[in-house]
């Protein structure tokens, strides 16, 4: 992948060609988003917009003709987050900007893609009616409302996750070219400030009382905290020189325990915003 990053940095023809071609091909849109993010981070917003225009053409084609907004949404999110990161050098502002875009996407999807959402909702209702008929009967007409909110939020949340991942991939490519090891140090130090962490928690808890989709707000408010928690785990393991096997065990536990561990990680990230756990630890000591 680093060889690809060096290739696209040879000139605008290479960068624009790779970005446009990868987005035009099925399931490779993420490469085009990461390439565009790399150009923004390394050469500036203006140069990135020039490359982004080439990448937008096939992305708009997928969104309009193919009725699949994924490539377009991920590309735009990555471009905005990369621009925020280049301008502010702040990961927490970058994560918050992505969350705001996810909320906007959640509101725009029903207006732009009503047919697609209707198909997904109908499939969800049929699934519950076939495999969990008791639940479907007990919920009645509210089942469709819940499934619709979940589908809208999940689509917007998946755009956000992919956009964040591609922004991080672009940053790692940039560091690999200009500052080897820089992204690792940057990610290990990622920590939300108290106001931003509190804003994320308030968005998740208070937003539903304002009539907003609770599932969408969990994605938007929870993902920055989750990223900060994962960065905390990486930072502690790196600071203590505990070895890569601990990271493997962490991701296995995350896969097996799922929501239970994720909730603990969200709490841990919020606590870390107040206590700065990594700052209180000495390098090379035991985790205790």
TORGUVEX-928618 format. One line per 3 residues: number of its first residue (from 1); their letters; for each residue x, y, z of C-alpha. Coordinates in Angstrom, 2 decimals, padded with zeros to 5 digits. Each point is the difference from the previous one (the first is absolute). Layout:
% TORGUVEX-928618
NUM	A	X/Y/Z  ...;
% end
This chain:
% TORGUVEX-928618
1	XXX	000.00/000.00/000.00  002.88/002.34/000.67  001.21/-000.62/-003.55;
4	XXX	-003.42/001.13/-001.23  000.27/003.16/002.09  003.40/000.80/-001.48;
7	XXX	-001.33/-000.66/-003.51  -002.94/002.41/000.30  002.31/002.66/001.41;
10	XXX	001.95/000.08/-003.27  -002.46/002.42/-001.53  -003.66/001.01/-000.45;
13	XXX	-000.43/-002.35/-002.97  000.90/-003.05/002.10  -002.01/001.15/003.02;
16	XXX	-003.09/000.95/-002.02  000.17/-003.16/-002.08  000.27/-002.34/003.00;
19	XXX	-002.72/001.86/001.93  -002.46/000.00/-002.90  000.71/-003.57/-001.12;
22	XXX	-000.24/-001.51/003.49  -003.31/001.73/000.73  -001.36/-001.10/-003.38;
25	XXX	000.75/-003.65/000.86  -002.36/-001.83/002.38  001.17/-000.31/003.63;
28	XXX	003.20/002.02/-000.60  -001.46/003.44/000.70  001.87/000.16/003.31;
31	XXX	003.33/000.16/-001.83  -001.15/003.07/-001.93  -001.16/001.68/003.21;
34	XXX	003.32/-000.71/001.72  002.00/001.25/-003.00  -001.97/003.25/-000.05;
37	XXX	000.49/000.38/003.74  003.74/-000.54/-000.41  000.24/002.75/-002.62;
40	XXX	-001.89/002.41/002.27  002.20/-000.82/003.00  003.29/000.16/-001.88;
43	XXX	-000.51/002.63/-002.71  -002.86/002.12/001.32  -003.73/000.45/-000.37;
46	XXX	000.17/001.63/-003.43  002.01/-002.83/-001.53  -002.24/-002.51/001.75;
49	XXX	-003.10/001.58/-001.48  001.48/-000.34/-003.49  000.51/-003.72/000.55;
52	XXX	-003.35/-000.25/001.78  -001.82/001.34/-003.05  001.27/-002.95/-002.06;
55	XXX	-001.01/-002.40/002.76  -003.43/001.60/000.33  -000.98/-000.83/-003.57;
58	XXX	-000.25/-003.80/000.45  -001.28/000.47/003.56  -002.91/002.11/-001.30;
61	XXX	-000.58/-002.65/-002.64  -000.38/-002.68/002.66  -002.27/002.27/002.07;
64	XXX	-002.22/001.07/-002.89  -000.08/-002.88/-002.46  000.80/-002.85/002.36;
67	XXX	-002.06/001.42/002.91  002.87/-000.76/002.37  001.17/003.06/001.96;
70	XXX	002.81/-001.80/001.84  002.94/001.07/-002.17  -001.17/003.62/-000.19;
73	XXX	-000.71/000.29/003.73  003.31/-001.59/001.03  001.96/002.13/-002.46;
76	XXX	-001.58/003.25/001.20  000.42/-000.93/003.67  003.65/-000.91/-000.53;
79	XXX	000.68/003.22/-001.87  -001.58/002.14/002.72  001.70/-001.86/002.86;
82	XXX	003.38/000.12/-001.75  -000.45/003.74/-000.58  -000.87/000.55/003.67;
85	XXX	003.00/-002.07/001.09  002.37/001.90/-002.28  -001.37/003.36/001.13;
88	XXX	-000.19/-000.64/003.74  002.38/-002.95/000.61  -002.63/-001.15/002.50;
91	XXX	-001.41/-003.51/-000.09  -002.85/000.83/002.34  -001.22/002.79/-002.28;
94	XXX	000.38/-002.39/-002.93  -002.10/-002.66/001.74  -002.68/002.52/000.99;
97	XXX	-000.21/001.31/-003.57  -000.60/-003.56/-001.18  -002.76/-000.47/002.58;
100	XXX	-001.72/003.17/-001.16  000.15/-001.24/-003.59  -001.48/-003.34/001.07;
103	XXX	-002.98/001.77/001.59  -000.48/002.03/-003.20  000.18/-003.20/-002.06;
106	XXX	-002.56/-001.65/002.26  -002.46/002.80/-000.71  000.72/000.13/-003.74;
109	XXX	-000.27/-003.72/-000.77  -003.83/-000.21/000.33  -000.43/002.98/-002.31;
112	XXX	002.53/-001.10/-002.63  -000.48/-003.77/000.06  -003.56/-000.78/001.12;
115	XXX	-000.27/-003.01/-002.32  003.20/-001.58/001.27  -001.03/000.44/003.62;
118	XXX	-003.49/-001.36/-000.70  001.56/-003.17/-001.44  002.24/-000.42/003.04;
121	XXX	-002.83/000.65/002.43  -002.34/-002.44/-001.75  002.72/-002.66/000.09;
124	XXX	000.50/000.64/003.72  -003.72/-000.20/000.77  -000.32/-003.25/-001.97;
127	XXX	002.97/-001.45/001.85  -001.56/000.66/003.41  -003.41/-001.20/-001.11;
130	XXX	001.55/-003.26/-001.17  002.55/-000.71/002.73  -001.39/001.90/003.01;
133	XXX	-003.74/000.22/-000.55  -000.77/000.60/003.68  002.17/003.11/000.09;
136	XXX	-001.47/001.25/-003.28  -003.56/-000.37/001.31  000.80/001.65/003.34;
139	XXX	001.62/003.02/-001.65  -002.66/000.40/-002.69  000.44/003.07/-002.19;
142	XXX	002.87/001.28/002.15  002.21/-002.81/-001.34  000.32/001.74/-003.36;
145	XXX	000.87/003.30/001.69  002.73/-001.61/002.10  001.46/-001.87/-002.98;
148	XXX	-000.05/003.15/-002.13  001.86/002.01/002.66  002.49/-002.83/000.41;
151	XXX	000.62/-000.32/-003.74  000.50/003.75/-000.46  002.35/000.21/002.98;
154	XXX	001.94/-003.12/-000.97  000.60/001.28/-003.52  001.16/003.41/001.27;
157	XXX	002.08/-001.68/002.70  001.68/-002.32/-002.48  000.89/003.03/-002.15;
160	XXX	001.51/001.63/003.09  002.02/-003.06/001.03  001.40/-000.45/-003.51;
163	XXX	000.73/003.71/-000.39  001.86/000.09/003.31  001.95/-003.11/-000.90;
166	XXX	000.99/001.44/-003.38  001.09/003.27/001.60  002.21/-001.98/002.36;
169	XXX	001.33/-002.08/-002.88  000.84/003.18/-001.92  001.75/001.38/003.09;
172	XXX	002.01/-003.19/000.40  001.03/000.20/-003.67  001.07/003.59/000.48;
175	XXX	002.04/-000.92/003.06  001.56/-002.94/-001.82  001.26/002.39/-002.69;
178	XXX	000.98/003.03/002.10  000.25/-001.14/003.61  000.32/-003.77/000.58;
181	XXX	-001.57/-000.97/003.32  -001.75/003.34/000.29  -003.52/-001.34/-000.37;
184	XXX	000.60/-002.62/002.69  001.13/002.66/002.45  -002.88/002.26/-001.00;
187	XXX	-002.60/-002.75/000.42  001.44/-001.16/003.33  -000.38/003.56/001.30;
190	XXX	-003.56/000.50/-001.28  -002.20/001.15/002.88  -003.23/001.99/000.08;
193	XXX	-000.17/003.18/002.05  -002.58/000.22/002.76  -002.35/002.35/-001.96;
196	XXX	000.05/-002.20/-003.11  -000.46/-003.22/001.97  -002.87/001.57/001.94;
199	XXX	-001.55/001.20/-003.27  000.13/-003.56/-001.36  -001.69/-001.40/003.10;
202	XXX	-002.63/002.77/000.00  -000.71/-000.58/-003.69  -000.71/-003.66/000.69;
205	XXX	-002.11/000.55/003.13  -001.82/003.28/-000.64  -000.47/-000.09/-003.77;
208	XXX	-002.91/-002.50/000.00  -002.02/002.35/002.22  000.31/002.61/-002.75;
211	XXX	-001.67/-002.33/-002.49  003.20/-001.25/-001.65  000.65/-003.64/-000.87;
214	XXX	001.56/-001.69/003.05  001.77/-002.63/-002.12  001.58/002.65/-002.21;
217	XXX	001.13/001.99/003.03  001.62/-003.10/001.51  002.08/-000.30/-003.17;
220	XXX	000.83/003.72/-000.12  000.71/000.49/003.70  001.43/-003.40/000.79;
223	XXX	002.49/-000.48/-002.83  002.42/002.81/001.02  000.02/-001.41/003.53;
226	XXX	000.57/-003.51/-001.32  002.90/001.13/-002.19  001.51/001.83/002.99;
229	XXX	-000.39/-003.14/002.13  001.71/-002.18/-002.62  002.80/002.58/-000.21;
232	XXX	000.29/-000.15/003.79  000.41/-003.78/-000.09  002.62/000.27/-002.75;
235	XXX	001.75/002.79/001.89  000.15/-001.91/003.30  001.25/-003.19/-001.67;
238	XXX	002.60/001.97/-001.94  001.09/002.01/003.03  000.43/-003.15/002.07;
241	XXX	001.76/-001.90/-002.81  -002.44/-002.85/000.51  000.27/-001.47/-003.49;
244	XXX	-002.37/-000.39/-002.94  -001.60/-003.13/001.47  -001.90/002.20/002.46;
247	XXX	-001.53/001.93/-002.89  -001.02/-003.28/-001.62  -001.66/-001.09/003.23;
250	XXX	-001.74/003.36/000.30  -001.54/-000.22/-003.48  -001.01/-003.62/000.56;
253	XXX	-001.76/001.05/003.22  -001.63/002.91/-001.84  -001.27/-002.41/-002.64;
256	XXX	-001.30/-002.54/002.52  -001.46/002.31/002.65  -001.34/002.62/-002.42;
259	XXX	-002.34/002.62/001.53  000.93/-000.82/003.59  003.68/000.80/-000.52;
262	XXX	-000.84/002.95/-002.24  -002.05/001.59/002.78  002.91/-000.41/002.42;
265	XXX	002.31/001.56/-002.57  -002.31/003.01/-000.38  000.04/000.51/003.77;
268	XXX	003.77/-000.42/000.04  000.46/002.61/-002.72  -002.13/002.49/001.92;
271	XXX	001.92/-000.65/003.22  003.28/000.38/-001.88  -001.06/003.43/-001.25;
274	XXX	-000.02/001.09/003.66  002.89/-002.03/001.46  002.46/-000.30/-002.92;
277	XXX	000.89/-003.61/000.82  002.98/-000.19/-002.36  001.49/003.17/001.46;
280	XXX	-000.01/-001.56/003.47  001.83/-003.13/-001.08  003.73/-000.54/-000.13;
283	XXX	001.46/-001.64/-003.10  000.96/-003.63/000.34  -001.79/-000.58/003.33;
286	XXX	-002.71/-002.58/000.45  -003.51/001.06/-000.91  -000.87/000.11/003.65;
% end
